[in-house]
Amino acid sequence: MNDHRDIRCDDSTLPPAPDQISARSPLDRIRRALASRRQRAAWASLASRTRLRWWLIYGPVRSGTSLMTSILASRSRLFLSDWGLGPMLRLTHDLPYVRFDRERALRDISRNLLENAYQGQGQALELLCKEATLEGWQYEALTKMWGDPERRIFCFREPASYMVRRCGSFPTRR
């Protein structure tokens, strides 16, 4: 496993900060359309691979996963953040009369995710994936697509006065 000292940021071609541009914004569509051939080739090469150097960030909601993602996105080429992959990765039920190629479906989903992922600011990691409230079967689907993550980061914290506010939402017994 790598530790934080192994991560280096290539400052020569820094794209806009992740919080300044979203994948759905018109600016991002223009940026992708104008991307150099080398960048498009890099996205395509990642999308065609079955094993990536990637890290996984997960944890309960409001536990710091977004903060951790924004910090580490500066060190990765691409990142995904809370895309709600659950329904997409569930695919179909196992039924004897349905012929469905699950491996092909996962390859297609992987290619689509990687080609439409946010662009990070570094080169140390190929992919950073954040999925809050990740379930076991979702993790298995991600590992089938990209192999085991090099690092799994579980975030857990209580934001300032979160429990005090939540306790006020429930009636107290007298």
C-alpha positions in Angstrom: 0.0 0.0 0.0 1.1 3.5 -0.7 1.1 6.1 2.0 0.6 9.9 1.6 4.3 10.5 0.9 4.1 8.5 -2.3 1.5 10.8 -3.8 2.7 13.6 -6.1 0.7 16.1 -7.9 1.6 17.1 -11.5 1.2 20.9 -11.4 2.0 21.4 -15.1 -1.6 20.7 -16.3 -3.9 21.5 -13.5 -7.6 21.5 -14.5 -10.2 23.6 -12.6 -10.7 22.6 -9.0 -13.4 19.8 -8.7 -15.7 22.1 -6.6 -15.5 24.8 -9.3 -16.9 22.7 -12.2 -19.3 19.7 -12.2 -19.6 17.0 -14.7 -23.1 18.2 -15.6 -22.2 21.8 -16.1 -22.0 23.3 -19.6 -18.4 24.3 -18.9 -17.5 20.7 -18.2 -19.1 19.6 -21.5 -17.1 22.2 -23.4 -13.9 21.2 -21.6 -14.4 17.6 -22.5 -15.2 18.5 -26.1 -12.0 20.5 -26.3 -9.9 18.0 -24.4 -6.7 17.1 -26.2 -6.3 13.8 -28.0 -3.9 12.7 -25.3 -6.5 13.3 -22.6 -9.2 11.5 -24.5 -6.8 8.6 -25.2 -6.0 8.4 -21.4 -9.7 8.3 -20.6 -10.3 5.6 -23.2 -7.3 3.5 -22.0 -8.5 3.6 -18.4 -12.0 2.7 -19.5 -10.7 -0.4 -21.4 -8.8 -1.8 -18.4 -10.1 -4.3 -15.9 -7.7 -3.4 -13.1 -7.1 0.1 -11.9 -5.0 1.8 -9.2 -8.0 3.1 -7.2 -9.0 4.0 -3.7 -12.5 3.7 -2.2 -13.9 6.2 0.3 -17.1 5.3 2.1 -18.9 5.9 5.4 -22.3 7.1 6.8 -23.8 10.3 5.6 -22.4 13.5 7.1 -19.2 11.7 8.2 -16.6 13.6 6.2 -16.5 11.5 3.0 -17.0 14.6 0.8 -14.2 16.4 2.6 -11.9 13.4 2.2 -12.8 13.2 -1.5 -12.1 16.9 -2.2 -8.7 16.5 -0.5 -7.7 13.3 -2.4 -9.2 14.4 -5.8 -6.2 16.6 -6.2 -4.0 13.5 -6.4 -6.0 11.3 -8.8 -6.7 11.4 -12.5 -10.4 10.7 -12.2 -12.9 10.6 -9.4 -16.5 9.5 -8.8 -18.5 11.0 -6.0 -21.9 9.7 -4.8 -23.3 8.6 -8.1 -26.0 6.4 -6.4 -24.7 3.4 -8.1 -26.8 0.9 -6.2 -29.8 0.5 -8.6 -27.4 0.5 -11.6 -25.1 -2.2 -10.1 -28.0 -4.4 -9.0 -28.6 -5.4 -12.7 -31.2 -8.2 -12.8 -32.3 -11.1 -10.7 -30.9 -14.5 -11.3 -33.7 -16.2 -13.2 -33.2 -19.5 -15.1 -35.1 -18.3 -18.2 -33.3 -14.9 -18.5 -30.0 -15.0 -20.4 -28.1 -11.9 -19.2 -24.3 -11.3 -19.5 -23.4 -9.7 -16.2 -19.7 -9.4 -17.0 -20.5 -7.5 -20.1 -23.0 -5.2 -18.3 -20.4 -4.4 -15.6 -17.8 -3.7 -18.3 -20.2 -1.3 -20.1 -21.1 0.4 -16.8 -17.4 0.7 -15.9 -16.6 2.2 -19.3 -19.5 4.7 -19.0 -18.5 5.7 -15.4 -14.8 6.2 -16.3 -15.5 8.2 -19.5 -17.9 10.5 -17.6 -16.0 10.8 -14.3 -14.9 14.1 -12.9 -11.3 14.9 -13.8 -8.9 15.1 -10.8 -5.8 17.2 -10.6 -3.1 14.6 -10.2 -1.5 11.4 -11.5 -0.7 9.4 -8.4 -4.0 7.4 -8.5 -6.0 6.4 -11.6 -9.4 6.6 -9.8 -10.9 7.8 -6.6 -14.4 6.4 -5.9 -16.6 7.8 -3.1 -19.8 6.1 -2.3 -21.4 7.0 1.0 -23.5 4.2 2.6 -21.8 1.5 0.5 -23.2 -2.0 0.9 -21.4 -5.2 0.6 -22.9 -6.3 -2.8 -22.0 -2.8 -4.2 -18.4 -3.2 -3.1 -18.3 -6.6 -4.8 -19.6 -5.1 -8.1 -16.9 -2.4 -7.9 -14.2 -4.9 -7.3 -15.4 -7.0 -10.3 -15.1 -3.9 -12.5 -11.8 -2.5 -11.3 -10.1 -5.1 -9.0 -9.5 -4.6 -5.3 -8.9 -1.0 -4.2 -5.4 -0.2 -3.1 -6.8 1.6 -0.1 -10.3 1.6 1.6 -11.0 4.7 3.6 -13.9 4.5 6.1 -14.9 7.9 7.4 -16.7 8.4 10.6 -17.2 11.5 12.6 -20.0 13.5 14.3 -20.3 17.0 12.8 -20.5 19.8 15.3 -23.8 19.7 17.3 -25.3 17.2 14.8 -26.6 14.8 17.5 -28.0 17.8 19.5 -30.0 18.9 16.5 -31.2 15.4 15.6 -32.3 14.7 19.2 -34.5 17.7 19.0 -36.4 16.2 16.1 -37.7 13.3 18.2 -40.3 13.6 20.9 -39.1 12.9 24.4 -40.9 10.5 26.8 -42.1 12.1 30.0 
